Amino acid sequence: MAHDTHKLEIFRGLLKFKSNEQKIWGVLIFLSIVTTVEVVLGIYKPEFLNAKIIGMKALNWIFIILTLVKAYYIAWDFMHLRDEKSSFRWSIVLPLLILIPYLTFILLVEGSYIYDVMKTGLLSWDF
């Protein structure tokens, strides 16, 4: 019996788990950095990011990507997806990684069309 507890202590010594406090600080720092980048880009709106990429400004794409990164990380950490099987994680994350950018793309394209119509009058798209 004593031999088994000795093995367990050695095993615990090999695995170093982060405390909950370390995890919370890590999440806070990561999300704060990503949010700060988003806010700074939103305030300054650098001119070189106004280039159109697939119908939207590069700045919009950066916001979409950073928002998806934050959403994935929140799900990964707060929904404890890191401890689940890979197939279960992908069944939750993959639809979100496909549908959210698709919805965002549609909203931005249609919104820019409506803005152009309101600004310049009737526009027709050549299909």
MARKOLSE-318493 format. One record per residue (C-alpha): x, y, z. Coordinates in nm, 3 decimals, padded with zeros to 5 digits. Each point is the difference from the previous one (the first is absolute). Layout:
residues N
<atom><c1>X</c1><c2>Y</c2><c3>Z</c3></atom>
...
//
This chain:
residues 127
<atom><c1>00.000</c1><c2>00.000</c2><c3>00.000</c3></atom>
<atom><c1>00.276</c1><c2>00.245</c2><c3>00.088</c3></atom>
<atom><c1>00.168</c1><c2>-00.089</c2><c3>-00.327</c3></atom>
<atom><c1>-00.312</c1><c2>00.107</c2><c3>-00.196</c3></atom>
<atom><c1>-00.025</c1><c2>00.335</c2><c3>00.176</c3></atom>
<atom><c1>00.368</c1><c2>00.063</c2><c3>-00.075</c3></atom>
<atom><c1>-00.068</c1><c2>-00.058</c2><c3>-00.373</c3></atom>
<atom><c1>-00.295</c1><c2>00.237</c2><c3>00.020</c3></atom>
<atom><c1>00.212</c1><c2>00.274</c2><c3>00.156</c3></atom>
<atom><c1>00.265</c1><c2>-00.042</c2><c3>-00.272</c3></atom>
<atom><c1>-00.273</c1><c2>00.016</c2><c3>-00.266</c3></atom>
<atom><c1>-00.143</c1><c2>00.317</c2><c3>00.154</c3></atom>
<atom><c1>00.346</c1><c2>00.152</c2><c3>00.002</c3></atom>
<atom><c1>00.039</c1><c2>-00.063</c2><c3>-00.375</c3></atom>
<atom><c1>-00.330</c1><c2>00.163</c2><c3>-00.089</c3></atom>
<atom><c1>-00.010</c1><c2>00.366</c2><c3>00.083</c3></atom>
<atom><c1>-00.350</c1><c2>00.141</c2><c3>-00.010</c3></atom>
<atom><c1>-00.069</c1><c2>00.369</c2><c3>-00.015</c3></atom>
<atom><c1>-00.201</c1><c2>00.137</c2><c3>00.286</c3></atom>
<atom><c1>-00.336</c1><c2>00.156</c2><c3>-00.072</c3></atom>
<atom><c1>00.143</c1><c2>00.339</c2><c3>00.087</c3></atom>
<atom><c1>00.272</c1><c2>-00.037</c2><c3>-00.266</c3></atom>
<atom><c1>-00.260</c1><c2>-00.104</c2><c3>-00.258</c3></atom>
<atom><c1>-00.223</c1><c2>00.298</c2><c3>00.080</c3></atom>
<atom><c1>00.291</c1><c2>00.245</c2><c3>-00.028</c3></atom>
<atom><c1>00.107</c1><c2>-00.160</c2><c3>-00.330</c3></atom>
<atom><c1>-00.351</c1><c2>00.034</c2><c3>-00.142</c3></atom>
<atom><c1>-00.026</c1><c2>00.360</c2><c3>00.120</c3></atom>
<atom><c1>00.335</c1><c2>00.097</c2><c3>-00.152</c3></atom>
<atom><c1>-00.066</c1><c2>-00.173</c2><c3>-00.334</c3></atom>
<atom><c1>-00.350</c1><c2>00.144</c2><c3>-00.043</c3></atom>
<atom><c1>00.121</c1><c2>00.345</c2><c3>00.111</c3></atom>
<atom><c1>00.278</c1><c2>-00.002</c2><c3>-00.260</c3></atom>
<atom><c1>-00.233</c1><c2>-00.103</c2><c3>-00.283</c3></atom>
<atom><c1>-00.263</c1><c2>00.255</c2><c3>00.107</c3></atom>
<atom><c1>00.263</c1><c2>00.274</c2><c3>00.025</c3></atom>
<atom><c1>00.119</c1><c2>-00.076</c2><c3>-00.354</c3></atom>
<atom><c1>-00.361</c1><c2>00.021</c2><c3>-00.122</c3></atom>
<atom><c1>-00.064</c1><c2>00.331</c2><c3>00.177</c3></atom>
<atom><c1>00.325</c1><c2>00.158</c2><c3>-00.122</c3></atom>
<atom><c1>-00.071</c1><c2>-00.108</c2><c3>-00.359</c3></atom>
<atom><c1>-00.357</c1><c2>00.129</c2><c3>00.033</c3></atom>
<atom><c1>00.114</c1><c2>00.339</c2><c3>00.126</c3></atom>
<atom><c1>00.291</c1><c2>00.063</c2><c3>-00.238</c3></atom>
<atom><c1>-00.128</c1><c2>-00.189</c2><c3>-00.310</c3></atom>
<atom><c1>00.336</c1><c2>-00.015</c2><c3>-00.185</c3></atom>
<atom><c1>-00.025</c1><c2>00.102</c2><c3>-00.366</c3></atom>
<atom><c1>00.189</c1><c2>-00.304</c2><c3>-00.129</c3></atom>
<atom><c1>-00.277</c1><c2>-00.224</c2><c3>00.140</c3></atom>
<atom><c1>-00.262</c1><c2>00.165</c2><c3>-00.224</c3></atom>
<atom><c1>00.098</c1><c2>-00.226</c2><c3>-00.291</c3></atom>
<atom><c1>-00.287</c1><c2>-00.219</c2><c3>-00.118</c3></atom>
<atom><c1>00.041</c1><c2>-00.374</c2><c3>00.043</c3></atom>
<atom><c1>-00.284</c1><c2>-00.219</c2><c3>-00.126</c3></atom>
<atom><c1>-00.244</c1><c2>00.290</c2><c3>00.002</c3></atom>
<atom><c1>00.083</c1><c2>00.134</c2><c3>00.346</c3></atom>
<atom><c1>00.268</c1><c2>00.217</c2><c3>00.150</c3></atom>
<atom><c1>00.296</c1><c2>-00.178</c2><c3>00.155</c3></atom>
<atom><c1>-00.086</c1><c2>00.170</c2><c3>00.330</c3></atom>
<atom><c1>-00.341</c1><c2>-00.169</c2><c3>00.002</c3></atom>
<atom><c1>00.166</c1><c2>-00.337</c2><c3>-00.061</c3></atom>
<atom><c1>00.237</c1><c2>00.062</c2><c3>00.291</c3></atom>
<atom><c1>-00.293</c1><c2>00.080</c2><c3>00.229</c3></atom>
<atom><c1>-00.182</c1><c2>-00.315</c2><c3>-00.109</c3></atom>
<atom><c1>00.305</c1><c2>-00.219</c2><c3>00.052</c3></atom>
<atom><c1>00.080</c1><c2>00.149</c2><c3>00.342</c3></atom>
<atom><c1>-00.362</c1><c2>-00.041</c2><c3>00.110</c3></atom>
<atom><c1>00.005</c1><c2>-00.364</c2><c3>-00.106</c3></atom>
<atom><c1>00.326</c1><c2>-00.052</c2><c3>00.187</c3></atom>
<atom><c1>-00.153</c1><c2>00.145</c2><c3>00.315</c3></atom>
<atom><c1>-00.319</c1><c2>-00.205</c2><c3>-00.038</c3></atom>
<atom><c1>00.198</c1><c2>-00.320</c2><c3>-00.054</c3></atom>
<atom><c1>00.224</c1><c2>00.069</c2><c3>00.298</c3></atom>
<atom><c1>-00.296</c1><c2>00.075</c2><c3>00.226</c3></atom>
<atom><c1>-00.168</c1><c2>-00.325</c2><c3>-00.106</c3></atom>
<atom><c1>00.331</c1><c2>-00.185</c2><c3>00.036</c3></atom>
<atom><c1>00.060</c1><c2>00.123</c2><c3>00.353</c3></atom>
<atom><c1>-00.335</c1><c2>00.076</c2><c3>00.161</c3></atom>
<atom><c1>-00.193</c1><c2>-00.286</c2><c3>-00.159</c3></atom>
<atom><c1>00.290</c1><c2>-00.235</c2><c3>00.082</c3></atom>
<atom><c1>00.036</c1><c2>-00.119</c2><c3>-00.358</c3></atom>
<atom><c1>00.371</c1><c2>-00.058</c2><c3>00.050</c3></atom>
<atom><c1>-00.085</c1><c2>-00.306</c2><c3>00.210</c3></atom>
<atom><c1>-00.239</c1><c2>-00.154</c2><c3>-00.254</c3></atom>
<atom><c1>00.065</c1><c2>-00.240</c2><c3>-00.284</c3></atom>
<atom><c1>00.121</c1><c2>00.149</c2><c3>-00.326</c3></atom>
<atom><c1>-00.309</c1><c2>-00.103</c2><c3>-00.197</c3></atom>
<atom><c1>-00.233</c1><c2>00.165</c2><c3>00.252</c3></atom>
<atom><c1>00.206</c1><c2>00.321</c2><c3>-00.005</c3></atom>
<atom><c1>-00.011</c1><c2>00.016</c2><c3>-00.380</c3></atom>
<atom><c1>-00.374</c1><c2>-00.071</c2><c3>-00.008</c3></atom>
<atom><c1>-00.052</c1><c2>00.317</c2><c3>00.205</c3></atom>
<atom><c1>00.269</c1><c2>00.223</c2><c3>-00.147</c3></atom>
<atom><c1>-00.012</c1><c2>-00.082</c2><c3>-00.372</c3></atom>
<atom><c1>-00.358</c1><c2>00.116</c2><c3>-00.063</c3></atom>
<atom><c1>00.079</c1><c2>00.323</c2><c3>00.182</c3></atom>
<atom><c1>00.316</c1><c2>00.055</c2><c3>-00.203</c3></atom>
<atom><c1>-00.202</c1><c2>-00.042</c2><c3>-00.320</c3></atom>
<atom><c1>-00.334</c1><c2>00.163</c2><c3>00.082</c3></atom>
<atom><c1>00.115</c1><c2>00.310</c2><c3>00.190</c3></atom>
<atom><c1>00.236</c1><c2>00.126</c2><c3>-00.274</c3></atom>
<atom><c1>-00.266</c1><c2>-00.082</c2><c3>-00.261</c3></atom>
<atom><c1>-00.266</c1><c2>00.199</c2><c3>00.187</c3></atom>
<atom><c1>00.243</c1><c2>00.285</c2><c3>00.059</c3></atom>
<atom><c1>00.098</c1><c2>00.008</c2><c3>-00.367</c3></atom>
<atom><c1>-00.365</c1><c2>00.012</c2><c3>-00.109</c3></atom>
<atom><c1>-00.083</c1><c2>00.276</c2><c3>00.247</c3></atom>
<atom><c1>00.297</c1><c2>00.212</c2><c3>-00.105</c3></atom>
<atom><c1>-00.056</c1><c2>-00.042</c2><c3>-00.374</c3></atom>
<atom><c1>-00.373</c1><c2>00.073</c2><c3>00.023</c3></atom>
<atom><c1>00.060</c1><c2>00.286</c2><c3>00.243</c3></atom>
<atom><c1>00.253</c1><c2>00.163</c2><c3>-00.233</c3></atom>
<atom><c1>-00.244</c1><c2>-00.037</c2><c3>-00.292</c3></atom>
<atom><c1>-00.280</c1><c2>00.164</c2><c3>00.197</c3></atom>
<atom><c1>00.240</c1><c2>00.278</c2><c3>00.106</c3></atom>
<atom><c1>00.095</c1><c2>00.059</c2><c3>-00.364</c3></atom>
<atom><c1>-00.368</c1><c2>00.010</c2><c3>-00.101</c3></atom>
<atom><c1>-00.079</c1><c2>00.252</c2><c3>00.273</c3></atom>
<atom><c1>00.305</c1><c2>00.209</c2><c3>-00.091</c3></atom>
<atom><c1>-00.018</c1><c2>00.006</c2><c3>-00.380</c3></atom>
<atom><c1>-00.347</c1><c2>-00.120</c2><c3>-00.092</c3></atom>
<atom><c1>-00.109</c1><c2>-00.314</c2><c3>-00.178</c3></atom>
<atom><c1>00.278</c1><c2>-00.241</c2><c3>-00.089</c3></atom>
<atom><c1>-00.039</c1><c2>-00.310</c2><c3>-00.210</c3></atom>
<atom><c1>00.222</c1><c2>-00.300</c2><c3>00.021</c3></atom>
<atom><c1>00.096</c1><c2>-00.168</c2><c3>-00.323</c3></atom>
<atom><c1>-00.030</c1><c2>-00.372</c2><c3>00.054</c3></atom>
//
